[in-house]
Amino acid sequence: MGLKRLIRPDHMPVNKYELVVPGLPLIVFTTISGLEEELQTTDLPDRTTASGGNTNPVEFTATHEMHHTEEVVAMELWFEEAKFVSPLYKKMGTLTHFSISGIAQRVYGLLGIFPTKRKLPDLDMNNEGESGVIEWTFKVDELQFIL
């Protein structure tokens, strides 16, 4: 039996997603790295491992277009909030994956999300004129499966 028959129709492609952070304008993140959440574990004297009951913070990167002024300003202001430890620098967000048809979705809640690093694009006068993107590193206290 081929793999094609095992995969159900209406899959979720890696190019149909949306990261929304309430209070910010809709930012079109052109790339988002995979979000990896790991349980804290402890090694026991009997050489087995047990769950510690908590997860480590999640870290991921995302990029957006440098020429989208409203998005750049919103991200810069949020970064400033985090620098000065404003009471509201940690926000809540949702990462939604959409199926081909748009009917099915997978939604994850990002609790305690904030930007921790900004990387401006490499510059090169020999480049053909590719669009510049800003890369942000984010930390998330907890990743929750919603739907």
RODO-2510 file (C-alpha; in nm, 4 decimals, decimal comma):
residues 147
     n   res          X          Y          Z
     1     m     0,0000     0,0000     0,0000
     2     g     0,1468     0,3343    -0,1047
     3     l     0,1843     0,6340     0,1220
     4     k    -0,0568     0,8282    -0,0964
     5     r    -0,3461     0,6050     0,0120
     6     l    -0,2568     0,6443     0,3801
     7     i    -0,2626     1,0248     0,3848
     8     r    -0,6158     1,1586     0,4099
     9     p    -0,7291     1,4369     0,1755
    10     d    -0,7354     1,8070     0,2720
    11     h    -0,3881     1,8108     0,4276
    12     m    -0,2378     2,1104     0,6055
    13     p     0,0378     2,2568     0,3902
    14     v     0,3254     2,4393     0,5559
    15     n     0,2424     2,7607     0,3683
    16     k    -0,1112     2,8168     0,5056
    17     y    -0,0825     2,9576     0,8566
    18     e    -0,1381     3,2683     1,0621
    19     l     0,0258     3,3892     1,3836
    20     v    -0,1990     3,6402     1,5606
    21     v    -0,1078     3,8411     1,8688
    22     p    -0,4037     4,0472     1,9979
    23     g    -0,3145     4,4134     2,0352
    24     l    -0,0791     4,4041     1,7356
    25     p    -0,1762     4,4560     1,3729
    26     l    -0,1916     4,1387     1,1648
    27     i     0,1739     4,0713     1,0867
    28     v     0,2425     3,8592     0,7809
    29     f     0,5193     3,6318     0,9049
    30     t     0,6685     3,4889     0,5857
    31     t     0,8499     3,2116     0,7724
    32     i     0,8057     3,0559     1,1147
    33     s     1,0455     2,7924     1,2437
    34     g     0,9039     2,4769     1,3987
    35     l     0,7844     2,5160     1,7574
    36     e     0,9326     2,2432     1,9731
    37     e     0,7995     2,1825     2,3240
    38     e     0,9811     1,9471     2,5575
    39     l     0,8824     1,8011     2,8925
    40     q     1,1193     1,8555     3,1816
    41     t     1,2318     1,5130     3,2956
    42     t     1,4405     1,3671     3,5726
    43     d     1,6587     1,0586     3,5771
    44     l     1,5704     0,8224     3,8594
    45     p     1,8127     0,6005     4,0570
    46     d     1,6693     0,2885     3,8895
    47     r     1,7957     0,4278     3,5529
    48     t     1,4482     0,5186     3,4291
    49     t     1,3202     0,8643     3,3449
    50     a     1,0134     1,0378     3,4841
    51     s     0,8240     1,3471     3,3795
    52     g     0,8787     1,6547     3,5920
    53     g     0,5264     1,7699     3,5052
    54     n     0,6310     2,0939     3,3345
    55     t     0,7633     2,1926     2,9950
    56     n     1,0610     2,4072     2,9048
    57     p     0,9933     2,7443     2,7407
    58     v     0,9470     2,7251     2,3643
    59     e     1,1742     2,9257     2,1348
    60     f     1,1182     2,9922     1,7654
    61     t     1,2021     3,2419     1,4935
    62     a     0,9767     3,4248     1,2507
    63     t     1,0428     3,6679     0,9674
    64     h     0,8422     3,9508     0,8159
    65     e     0,9000     4,1938     0,5327
    66     m     1,1155     4,4946     0,6180
    67     h     0,9129     4,7283     0,3940
    68     h     0,5830     4,6636     0,5825
    69     t     0,6049     4,9771     0,7960
    70     e     0,3077     4,9121     1,0267
    71     e     0,4404     4,5639     1,1071
    72     v     0,7950     4,6902     1,1693
    73     v     0,6742     4,9650     1,4036
    74     a     0,4489     4,7247     1,5974
    75     m     0,7307     4,4727     1,6445
    76     e     0,9808     4,7423     1,7450
    77     l     0,7397     4,8792     2,0066
    78     w     0,6808     4,5288     2,1441
    79     f     1,0574     4,4695     2,1598
    80     e     1,0926     4,7956     2,3548
    81     e     0,8200     4,6789     2,5941
    82     a     1,0211     4,3627     2,6605
    83     k     1,3469     4,5596     2,7053
    84     f     1,1928     4,7798     2,9704
    85     v     0,9909     4,4932     3,1225
    86     s     0,6592     4,6675     3,0756
    87     p     0,3829     4,4885     3,2686
    88     l     0,2263     4,3888     2,9357
    89     y     0,5326     4,2731     2,7387
    90     k     0,4275     3,9074     2,7650
    91     k     0,1286     3,8547     2,5410
    92     m    -0,0934     3,5708     2,4289
    93     g    -0,1086     3,4593     2,0692
    94     t    -0,2506     3,1900     1,8459
    95     l    -0,0823     2,9961     1,5700
    96     t    -0,3373     2,8556     1,3263
    97     h    -0,2592     2,6012     1,0554
    98     f    -0,5177     2,5847     0,7737
    99     s    -0,5979     2,2859     0,5528
   100     i    -0,6019     2,3090     0,1724
   101     s    -0,9775     2,3733     0,1732
   102     g    -0,9588     2,6099     0,4705
   103     i    -1,2236     2,4027     0,6486
   104     a    -0,9932     2,2176     0,8878
   105     q    -0,7641     2,4010     1,1275
   106     r    -0,5157     2,3257     1,4023
   107     v    -0,4873     2,6018     1,6591
   108     y    -0,2195     2,6382     1,9246
   109     g    -0,2200     2,8967     2,2021
   110     l     0,1076     3,0734     2,2759
   111     l     0,0972     3,1861     2,6380
   112     g     0,3543     3,4381     2,7553
   113     i     0,4983     3,5122     2,4103
   114     f     0,7497     3,7937     2,3632
   115     p     1,0362     3,8843     2,1271
   116     t     1,3863     3,8253     2,2629
   117     k     1,6056     3,9016     1,9609
   118     r     1,5948     4,0980     1,6350
   119     k     1,8142     4,0207     1,3330
   120     l     1,8268     4,2606     1,0398
   121     p     1,8987     4,1186     0,6935
   122     d     2,2448     4,0656     0,5523
   123     l     2,3218     4,3327     0,2945
   124     d     2,5026     4,2744    -0,0346
   125     m     2,5244     4,5141    -0,3326
   126     n     2,5777     4,2132    -0,5608
   127     n     2,2345     4,0774    -0,4679
   128     e     1,9651     4,0782    -0,7386
   129     g     1,7334     4,2835    -0,5163
   130     e     1,5658     4,0251    -0,2950
   131     s     1,3202     4,1617    -0,0423
   132     g     1,4735     4,2329     0,2993
   133     v     1,3200     4,0557     0,5978
   134     i     1,3583     4,1034     0,9700
   135     e     1,4007     3,7886     1,1763
   136     w     1,2678     3,7800     1,5316
   137     t     1,3366     3,5218     1,7994
   138     f     1,0444     3,4618     2,0343
   139     k     1,0109     3,2846     2,3676
   140     v     0,6831     3,1303     2,4789
   141     d     0,6114     3,0207     2,8357
   142     e     0,3607     2,7560     2,7313
   143     l     0,2299     2,6084     2,4074
   144     q    -0,1298     2,4836     2,4335
   145     f    -0,3198     2,2714     2,1846
   146     i    -0,6617     2,4360     2,1361
   147     l    -0,8151     2,2663     1,8312
***
